[in-house]
Amino acid sequence: MIVLAVVVTPRFKVLDRVLLVAFGLFVAWILHMLARCRVLADETGLTVVNAFRTRRLEWPEVLGVTMSAGEPWPTLDLADGTSIGAMGINGAEKTLAARQLAELRALVHTRGEAPNPT
């Protein structure tokens, strides 16, 4: 966008060029925020990094993990009755998402308060 702002026709004023660069920076920021999404597990719990919010959860807080066919990412069911999306597991990557989902479910089952699967 910077190069575009420099080489555009002379009809573009300085404000137009600044707005072009600002728009490019805004799009880059949004893409960065989406690219940083991840789910990190350790001995004490999960860290869920979504596009605009990071949340730390202890294992007993996570009751289960669900992801229906066609959903973009799994949902973590929490002990307080709420749920949050885990955007770090991308449903579009079917094989990888299935493996990551199975690993997360196993961790929730062994370390959390999850009921036995039936």
Biotite code that builds the C-alpha atoms (Angstrom):
import biotite.structure as struc

atoms = struc.array([
    struc.Atom([0.000, 0.000, 0.000], chain_id="A", res_id=1, res_name="MET", atom_name="CA", element="C"),
    struc.Atom([2.949, 2.314, 0.609], chain_id="A", res_id=2, res_name="ILE", atom_name="CA", element="C"),
    struc.Atom([4.232, 1.731, -2.920], chain_id="A", res_id=3, res_name="VAL", atom_name="CA", element="C"),
    struc.Atom([0.725, 2.246, -4.276], chain_id="A", res_id=4, res_name="LEU", atom_name="CA", element="C"),
    struc.Atom([0.414, 5.503, -2.331], chain_id="A", res_id=5, res_name="ALA", atom_name="CA", element="C"),
    struc.Atom([3.680, 6.727, -3.870], chain_id="A", res_id=6, res_name="VAL", atom_name="CA", element="C"),
    struc.Atom([2.954, 5.778, -7.496], chain_id="A", res_id=7, res_name="VAL", atom_name="CA", element="C"),
    struc.Atom([-0.748, 6.674, -7.765], chain_id="A", res_id=8, res_name="VAL", atom_name="CA", element="C"),
    struc.Atom([-1.799, 9.420, -10.115], chain_id="A", res_id=9, res_name="THR", atom_name="CA", element="C"),
    struc.Atom([-1.175, 13.027, -9.101], chain_id="A", res_id=10, res_name="PRO", atom_name="CA", element="C"),
    struc.Atom([-4.923, 13.502, -8.615], chain_id="A", res_id=11, res_name="ARG", atom_name="CA", element="C"),
    struc.Atom([-4.547, 11.741, -5.264], chain_id="A", res_id=12, res_name="PHE", atom_name="CA", element="C"),
    struc.Atom([-3.888, 14.320, -2.555], chain_id="A", res_id=13, res_name="LYS", atom_name="CA", element="C"),
    struc.Atom([-1.684, 13.788, 0.488], chain_id="A", res_id=14, res_name="VAL", atom_name="CA", element="C"),
    struc.Atom([-4.698, 12.839, 2.628], chain_id="A", res_id=15, res_name="LEU", atom_name="CA", element="C"),
    struc.Atom([-5.730, 10.189, 0.085], chain_id="A", res_id=16, res_name="ASP", atom_name="CA", element="C"),
    struc.Atom([-2.250, 8.712, 0.145], chain_id="A", res_id=17, res_name="ARG", atom_name="CA", element="C"),
    struc.Atom([-2.131, 8.710, 3.948], chain_id="A", res_id=18, res_name="VAL", atom_name="CA", element="C"),
    struc.Atom([-5.504, 6.960, 4.051], chain_id="A", res_id=19, res_name="LEU", atom_name="CA", element="C"),
    struc.Atom([-4.247, 4.333, 1.586], chain_id="A", res_id=20, res_name="LEU", atom_name="CA", element="C"),
    struc.Atom([-1.303, 3.564, 3.863], chain_id="A", res_id=21, res_name="VAL", atom_name="CA", element="C"),
    struc.Atom([-3.557, 3.603, 6.955], chain_id="A", res_id=22, res_name="ALA", atom_name="CA", element="C"),
    struc.Atom([-5.927, 1.131, 5.290], chain_id="A", res_id=23, res_name="PHE", atom_name="CA", element="C"),
    struc.Atom([-3.010, -1.161, 4.444], chain_id="A", res_id=24, res_name="GLY", atom_name="CA", element="C"),
    struc.Atom([-1.783, -1.024, 8.036], chain_id="A", res_id=25, res_name="LEU", atom_name="CA", element="C"),
    struc.Atom([-5.292, -1.774, 9.307], chain_id="A", res_id=26, res_name="PHE", atom_name="CA", element="C"),
    struc.Atom([-5.611, -4.836, 7.048], chain_id="A", res_id=27, res_name="VAL", atom_name="CA", element="C"),
    struc.Atom([-2.136, -6.016, 8.121], chain_id="A", res_id=28, res_name="ALA", atom_name="CA", element="C"),
    struc.Atom([-3.122, -5.626, 11.804], chain_id="A", res_id=29, res_name="TRP", atom_name="CA", element="C"),
    struc.Atom([-6.336, -7.644, 11.315], chain_id="A", res_id=30, res_name="ILE", atom_name="CA", element="C"),
    struc.Atom([-4.435, -10.415, 9.511], chain_id="A", res_id=31, res_name="LEU", atom_name="CA", element="C"),
    struc.Atom([-1.828, -10.470, 12.283], chain_id="A", res_id=32, res_name="HIS", atom_name="CA", element="C"),
    struc.Atom([-4.532, -10.770, 14.941], chain_id="A", res_id=33, res_name="MET", atom_name="CA", element="C"),
    struc.Atom([-6.118, -13.684, 13.091], chain_id="A", res_id=34, res_name="LEU", atom_name="CA", element="C"),
    struc.Atom([-2.771, -15.408, 12.537], chain_id="A", res_id=35, res_name="ALA", atom_name="CA", element="C"),
    struc.Atom([-1.841, -15.350, 16.233], chain_id="A", res_id=36, res_name="ARG", atom_name="CA", element="C"),
    struc.Atom([-4.743, -17.605, 17.281], chain_id="A", res_id=37, res_name="CYS", atom_name="CA", element="C"),
    struc.Atom([-3.638, -20.732, 19.138], chain_id="A", res_id=38, res_name="ARG", atom_name="CA", element="C"),
    struc.Atom([-4.466, -23.098, 21.993], chain_id="A", res_id=39, res_name="VAL", atom_name="CA", element="C"),
    struc.Atom([-1.599, -23.858, 24.385], chain_id="A", res_id=40, res_name="LEU", atom_name="CA", element="C"),
    struc.Atom([-1.806, -26.613, 26.984], chain_id="A", res_id=41, res_name="ALA", atom_name="CA", element="C"),
    struc.Atom([0.482, -27.066, 29.973], chain_id="A", res_id=42, res_name="ASP", atom_name="CA", element="C"),
    struc.Atom([0.386, -28.864, 33.319], chain_id="A", res_id=43, res_name="GLU", atom_name="CA", element="C"),
    struc.Atom([-1.949, -26.342, 34.972], chain_id="A", res_id=44, res_name="THR", atom_name="CA", element="C"),
    struc.Atom([-4.382, -25.502, 32.172], chain_id="A", res_id=45, res_name="GLY", atom_name="CA", element="C"),
    struc.Atom([-5.068, -23.997, 28.792], chain_id="A", res_id=46, res_name="LEU", atom_name="CA", element="C"),
    struc.Atom([-4.239, -20.655, 27.268], chain_id="A", res_id=47, res_name="THR", atom_name="CA", element="C"),
    struc.Atom([-6.686, -19.815, 24.485], chain_id="A", res_id=48, res_name="VAL", atom_name="CA", element="C"),
    struc.Atom([-5.419, -17.013, 22.255], chain_id="A", res_id=49, res_name="VAL", atom_name="CA", element="C"),
    struc.Atom([-8.183, -15.796, 19.951], chain_id="A", res_id=50, res_name="ASN", atom_name="CA", element="C"),
    struc.Atom([-8.032, -12.856, 17.575], chain_id="A", res_id=51, res_name="ALA", atom_name="CA", element="C"),
    struc.Atom([-8.764, -10.141, 20.119], chain_id="A", res_id=52, res_name="PHE", atom_name="CA", element="C"),
    struc.Atom([-8.735, -11.862, 23.493], chain_id="A", res_id=53, res_name="ARG", atom_name="CA", element="C"),
    struc.Atom([-6.437, -14.190, 25.412], chain_id="A", res_id=54, res_name="THR", atom_name="CA", element="C"),
    struc.Atom([-7.919, -16.305, 28.149], chain_id="A", res_id=55, res_name="ARG", atom_name="CA", element="C"),
    struc.Atom([-6.155, -18.515, 30.692], chain_id="A", res_id=56, res_name="ARG", atom_name="CA", element="C"),
    struc.Atom([-8.190, -21.496, 31.943], chain_id="A", res_id=57, res_name="LEU", atom_name="CA", element="C"),
    struc.Atom([-7.305, -23.968, 34.663], chain_id="A", res_id=58, res_name="GLU", atom_name="CA", element="C"),
    struc.Atom([-8.051, -27.610, 33.814], chain_id="A", res_id=59, res_name="TRP", atom_name="CA", element="C"),
    struc.Atom([-11.016, -27.940, 36.225], chain_id="A", res_id=60, res_name="PRO", atom_name="CA", element="C"),
    struc.Atom([-12.693, -24.980, 34.483], chain_id="A", res_id=61, res_name="GLU", atom_name="CA", element="C"),
    struc.Atom([-12.937, -26.858, 31.165], chain_id="A", res_id=62, res_name="VAL", atom_name="CA", element="C"),
    struc.Atom([-15.755, -29.410, 31.107], chain_id="A", res_id=63, res_name="LEU", atom_name="CA", element="C"),
    struc.Atom([-15.649, -30.435, 27.467], chain_id="A", res_id=64, res_name="GLY", atom_name="CA", element="C"),
    struc.Atom([-14.760, -29.674, 23.886], chain_id="A", res_id=65, res_name="VAL", atom_name="CA", element="C"),
    struc.Atom([-17.283, -29.830, 21.044], chain_id="A", res_id=66, res_name="THR", atom_name="CA", element="C"),
    struc.Atom([-16.979, -29.291, 17.332], chain_id="A", res_id=67, res_name="MET", atom_name="CA", element="C"),
    struc.Atom([-19.774, -30.231, 14.957], chain_id="A", res_id=68, res_name="SER", atom_name="CA", element="C"),
    struc.Atom([-19.157, -30.851, 11.285], chain_id="A", res_id=69, res_name="ALA", atom_name="CA", element="C"),
    struc.Atom([-18.808, -27.599, 9.396], chain_id="A", res_id=70, res_name="GLY", atom_name="CA", element="C"),
    struc.Atom([-17.982, -25.426, 12.396], chain_id="A", res_id=71, res_name="GLU", atom_name="CA", element="C"),
    struc.Atom([-14.958, -23.161, 11.917], chain_id="A", res_id=72, res_name="PRO", atom_name="CA", element="C"),
    struc.Atom([-13.418, -23.982, 15.315], chain_id="A", res_id=73, res_name="TRP", atom_name="CA", element="C"),
    struc.Atom([-14.205, -25.977, 18.471], chain_id="A", res_id=74, res_name="PRO", atom_name="CA", element="C"),
    struc.Atom([-16.080, -24.678, 21.491], chain_id="A", res_id=75, res_name="THR", atom_name="CA", element="C"),
    struc.Atom([-14.831, -25.131, 25.041], chain_id="A", res_id=76, res_name="LEU", atom_name="CA", element="C"),
    struc.Atom([-17.632, -25.696, 27.566], chain_id="A", res_id=77, res_name="ASP", atom_name="CA", element="C"),
    struc.Atom([-16.715, -24.106, 30.881], chain_id="A", res_id=78, res_name="LEU", atom_name="CA", element="C"),
    struc.Atom([-17.702, -24.888, 34.458], chain_id="A", res_id=79, res_name="ALA", atom_name="CA", element="C"),
    struc.Atom([-19.372, -21.486, 34.923], chain_id="A", res_id=80, res_name="ASP", atom_name="CA", element="C"),
    struc.Atom([-21.938, -22.354, 32.232], chain_id="A", res_id=81, res_name="GLY", atom_name="CA", element="C"),
    struc.Atom([-20.358, -20.304, 29.474], chain_id="A", res_id=82, res_name="THR", atom_name="CA", element="C"),
    struc.Atom([-18.417, -21.391, 26.434], chain_id="A", res_id=83, res_name="SER", atom_name="CA", element="C"),
    struc.Atom([-15.647, -19.908, 24.325], chain_id="A", res_id=84, res_name="ILE", atom_name="CA", element="C"),
    struc.Atom([-14.384, -20.622, 20.850], chain_id="A", res_id=85, res_name="GLY", atom_name="CA", element="C"),
    struc.Atom([-10.873, -21.935, 20.351], chain_id="A", res_id=86, res_name="ALA", atom_name="CA", element="C"),
    struc.Atom([-9.948, -20.252, 17.067], chain_id="A", res_id=87, res_name="MET", atom_name="CA", element="C"),
    struc.Atom([-6.475, -21.807, 17.172], chain_id="A", res_id=88, res_name="GLY", atom_name="CA", element="C"),
    struc.Atom([-7.897, -25.087, 15.878], chain_id="A", res_id=89, res_name="ILE", atom_name="CA", element="C"),
    struc.Atom([-9.059, -24.368, 12.348], chain_id="A", res_id=90, res_name="ASN", atom_name="CA", element="C"),
    struc.Atom([-11.902, -26.574, 11.160], chain_id="A", res_id=91, res_name="GLY", atom_name="CA", element="C"),
    struc.Atom([-10.991, -25.986, 7.508], chain_id="A", res_id=92, res_name="ALA", atom_name="CA", element="C"),
    struc.Atom([-7.842, -28.068, 8.015], chain_id="A", res_id=93, res_name="GLU", atom_name="CA", element="C"),
    struc.Atom([-9.866, -31.231, 8.505], chain_id="A", res_id=94, res_name="LYS", atom_name="CA", element="C"),
    struc.Atom([-7.147, -33.809, 9.225], chain_id="A", res_id=95, res_name="THR", atom_name="CA", element="C"),
    struc.Atom([-5.041, -31.522, 11.396], chain_id="A", res_id=96, res_name="LEU", atom_name="CA", element="C"),
    struc.Atom([-8.104, -30.172, 13.200], chain_id="A", res_id=97, res_name="ALA", atom_name="CA", element="C"),
    struc.Atom([-9.350, -33.702, 13.943], chain_id="A", res_id=98, res_name="ALA", atom_name="CA", element="C"),
    struc.Atom([-5.976, -34.672, 15.426], chain_id="A", res_id=99, res_name="ARG", atom_name="CA", element="C"),
    struc.Atom([-5.714, -31.486, 17.498], chain_id="A", res_id=100, res_name="GLN", atom_name="CA", element="C"),
    struc.Atom([-9.297, -31.868, 18.680], chain_id="A", res_id=101, res_name="LEU", atom_name="CA", element="C"),
    struc.Atom([-8.660, -35.465, 19.772], chain_id="A", res_id=102, res_name="ALA", atom_name="CA", element="C"),
    struc.Atom([-5.530, -34.400, 21.657], chain_id="A", res_id=103, res_name="GLU", atom_name="CA", element="C"),
    struc.Atom([-7.390, -31.546, 23.378], chain_id="A", res_id=104, res_name="LEU", atom_name="CA", element="C"),
    struc.Atom([-10.298, -33.816, 24.327], chain_id="A", res_id=105, res_name="ARG", atom_name="CA", element="C"),
    struc.Atom([-7.852, -36.351, 25.803], chain_id="A", res_id=106, res_name="ALA", atom_name="CA", element="C"),
    struc.Atom([-6.146, -33.635, 27.841], chain_id="A", res_id=107, res_name="LEU", atom_name="CA", element="C"),
    struc.Atom([-9.462, -32.286, 29.105], chain_id="A", res_id=108, res_name="VAL", atom_name="CA", element="C"),
    struc.Atom([-10.542, -35.805, 30.035], chain_id="A", res_id=109, res_name="HIS", atom_name="CA", element="C"),
    struc.Atom([-7.342, -36.732, 31.880], chain_id="A", res_id=110, res_name="THR", atom_name="CA", element="C"),
    struc.Atom([-6.588, -33.413, 33.565], chain_id="A", res_id=111, res_name="ARG", atom_name="CA", element="C"),
    struc.Atom([-9.931, -31.690, 33.851], chain_id="A", res_id=112, res_name="GLY", atom_name="CA", element="C"),
    struc.Atom([-13.347, -32.285, 35.286], chain_id="A", res_id=113, res_name="GLU", atom_name="CA", element="C"),
    struc.Atom([-14.696, -33.768, 32.058], chain_id="A", res_id=114, res_name="ALA", atom_name="CA", element="C"),
    struc.Atom([-17.176, -36.632, 32.435], chain_id="A", res_id=115, res_name="PRO", atom_name="CA", element="C"),
    struc.Atom([-16.396, -40.000, 30.907], chain_id="A", res_id=116, res_name="ASN", atom_name="CA", element="C"),
    struc.Atom([-17.360, -40.119, 27.225], chain_id="A", res_id=117, res_name="PRO", atom_name="CA", element="C"),
    struc.Atom([-20.250, -42.429, 26.404], chain_id="A", res_id=118, res_name="THR", atom_name="CA", element="C"),
])
